[in-house]
């Protein structure tokens, strides 16, 4: 069975420790990609997860990589090897999946864009663990047990670190980050649909700043 290298683990660790918050970004209008991501970076966020939930995701990754070289830009909601290859070609610096398959885990081992596999159960975690993965996305976090689940995982998997995503809000992020096995949290609250629809980039920046500031007060 192919195994993840220490270099791969270090690449993912570097992504997860670069920022305590990772915005989960969905692009409905391709013209929004650069100003939206710039607003998030201006608010202090250094890691951007651009999802493939729409047809514009791959091109957005390519554009944002060129426009914002200071940010770490990755792909989210990757569900197939074909998509993985597409985002690699677009310049994604990391790849996040909502779940795992043996094929994706195998592909991620040798990919230039390191993989953060999504899991919701101990059985799925074991699939990734057997390939050498030690960093995982817990998704959907709140539905899958949230903080209680992460505390339970820490017993049998003391060397595993998580990025929980799904249902987390600004007022609950700090509680997740207080856990020793959580490096960062992902969330859609950082990119509210109404603010994007109104092109209110200043509001996006303020939400990012306020979210980061709220963590410093805890």
C-alpha positions in Angstrom: 0.0 0.0 0.0 1.5 3.4 -1.0 2.4 5.6 2.0 2.3 9.4 2.4 5.8 10.8 2.7 7.0 13.0 5.6 7.4 15.8 3.1 3.7 15.5 2.2 2.7 15.6 5.9 4.9 18.7 6.4 3.2 20.4 3.4 -0.2 19.9 4.8 0.9 20.9 8.3 2.2 24.1 6.9 -1.1 24.9 5.3 -3.2 24.1 8.4 -0.9 26.1 10.7 -0.7 29.1 8.4 -4.1 30.5 9.6 -6.5 29.5 12.4 -9.4 30.1 10.0 -9.9 28.8 6.4 -12.8 30.4 4.4 -14.8 27.9 2.4 -15.3 29.7 -0.9 -17.9 29.0 -3.6 -17.7 31.0 -6.8 -21.1 31.7 -8.5 -19.8 34.5 -10.7 -16.2 34.2 -12.1 -15.7 38.0 -11.8 -16.1 37.7 -8.0 -13.1 35.3 -7.6 -10.2 37.8 -7.3 -12.0 40.7 -5.4 -13.6 38.2 -2.9 -10.3 36.4 -2.2 -8.4 39.7 -2.0 -11.0 40.9 0.6 -10.3 37.8 2.7 -6.6 38.2 2.5 -6.9 41.9 3.4 -8.8 40.7 6.4 -5.8 38.7 7.6 -6.7 35.2 6.2 -3.7 33.5 4.6 -5.3 30.2 3.4 -8.1 30.1 0.8 -10.2 27.0 0.0 -11.9 27.5 -3.3 -14.5 24.7 -3.8 -15.6 22.9 -6.9 -19.2 23.3 -6.0 -19.7 25.3 -9.2 -18.3 25.1 -12.6 -16.1 28.2 -12.0 -14.0 26.7 -9.2 -11.0 25.5 -11.3 -10.6 28.7 -13.2 -11.0 30.7 -10.0 -8.0 28.7 -8.5 -5.9 29.6 -11.5 -6.8 33.3 -11.4 -6.4 33.7 -7.6 -3.0 31.9 -7.6 -1.7 34.4 -10.1 -3.4 37.5 -8.5 -2.6 36.7 -4.9 0.8 35.0 -4.7 1.0 35.8 -1.0 -1.9 33.5 -0.2 -2.1 29.7 0.0 -4.7 28.7 -2.5 -6.3 25.2 -2.5 -9.2 23.3 -3.9 -12.1 22.0 -1.9 -15.0 19.6 -2.6 -12.8 17.5 -4.8 -14.6 14.2 -5.3 -12.7 12.4 -8.2 -9.3 11.8 -9.6 -10.3 13.8 -12.7 -11.0 16.8 -10.5 -7.8 16.3 -8.6 -5.8 16.4 -11.8 -7.7 19.5 -12.9 -7.0 21.5 -9.8 -3.3 20.4 -9.8 -3.0 21.8 -13.3 -4.7 25.0 -12.2 -2.0 25.4 -9.5 -3.8 24.3 -6.3 -1.4 24.2 -3.4 -3.5 21.7 -1.5 -6.6 19.6 -2.1 -9.4 18.9 0.3 -12.1 16.2 -0.2 -15.5 15.9 1.6 -14.9 12.1 2.0 -12.5 9.4 1.1 -12.0 6.6 -1.4 -9.1 4.3 -1.8 -8.5 5.7 -5.2 -8.2 9.3 -4.0 -6.1 8.3 -1.1 -3.7 6.4 -3.4 -3.6 9.3 -5.8 -2.9 11.9 -3.1 0.2 10.0 -1.9 2.1 10.9 -5.1 0.4 14.2 -6.0 2.3 17.4 -6.0 -0.7 19.0 -4.4 -0.9 17.4 -0.9 -4.2 15.9 0.2 -6.3 16.7 3.3 -8.8 13.8 3.3 -12.3 14.4 4.6 -13.7 11.9 7.1 -16.7 11.6 9.3 -16.1 8.3 11.1 -13.3 6.3 12.7 -13.5 3.7 9.9 -12.9 6.4 7.3 -10.0 7.8 9.4 -8.5 4.3 9.5 -8.5 4.2 5.7 -6.4 7.3 5.5 -4.3 6.4 8.5 -3.3 3.1 6.8 -1.9 5.2 4.0 0.1 7.3 6.3 -2.2 10.4 6.5 -2.2 12.1 9.8 -4.1 15.3 9.0 -7.8 15.1 8.2 -10.8 17.3 7.6 -13.8 16.4 9.9 -16.9 17.0 7.7 -19.6 17.8 8.3 -18.2 18.6 11.8 -21.3 19.6 13.7 -23.5 16.8 12.3 -20.7 14.3 12.9 -20.4 15.1 16.6 -18.4 18.3 16.6 -16.2 18.9 19.6 -17.3 15.7 21.4 -16.3 13.6 18.4 -12.9 15.3 18.1 -12.3 14.6 21.8 -13.2 11.0 21.3 -10.9 10.7 18.3 -8.0 11.9 20.3 -7.9 8.7 22.4 -7.3 6.1 19.7 -5.6 8.6 17.4 -3.4 10.8 19.5 -1.2 11.7 16.5 -4.0 12.9 14.2 -4.7 16.6 13.7 -8.0 17.9 12.3 -9.5 20.8 10.3 -13.2 20.6 11.2 -15.6 22.2 8.7 -19.4 22.2 8.4 -21.7 24.1 10.7 -19.0 26.0 12.6 -19.7 29.7 13.2 -17.7 32.7 14.4 -19.0 32.2 17.9 -18.1 28.5 18.1 -14.7 28.5 16.2 -12.7 29.3 19.4 -14.0 26.2 21.2 -12.9 24.0 18.4 -9.5 25.6 18.2 -9.0 25.1 21.9 -8.8 21.3 21.3 -5.2 20.0 21.0 -6.0 18.0 17.9 -7.4 20.9 16.0 -5.1 23.1 14.0 -7.6 25.3 12.1 -11.3 25.4 11.3 -13.1 26.0 8.0 -16.3 27.9 7.6 -18.7 29.5 5.2 -19.6 32.3 7.6 -16.6 34.1 6.4 -18.1 34.4 2.9 -21.9 35.2 3.4 -23.9 34.9 0.2 -25.6 38.3 0.5 -22.3 40.1 0.9 -20.9 38.4 -2.2 -24.1 39.1 -4.2 -23.9 42.8 -3.3 -20.1 42.9 -4.1 -19.6 44.2 -0.5 -16.0 43.3 -0.3 -15.4 45.7 2.6 -17.9 43.7 4.7 -16.0 40.5 3.8 -12.8 42.0 5.0 -14.4 43.2 8.2 -15.9 39.7 8.9 -12.4 38.2 8.5 -10.8 40.7 10.8 -13.5 40.4 13.4 -13.4 36.6 13.3 -9.6 36.6 13.8 -9.9 39.2 16.6 -12.5 37.1 18.4 -10.0 34.3 18.7 -7.4 36.6 20.3 -9.9 37.5 23.1 -10.4 33.9 24.2 
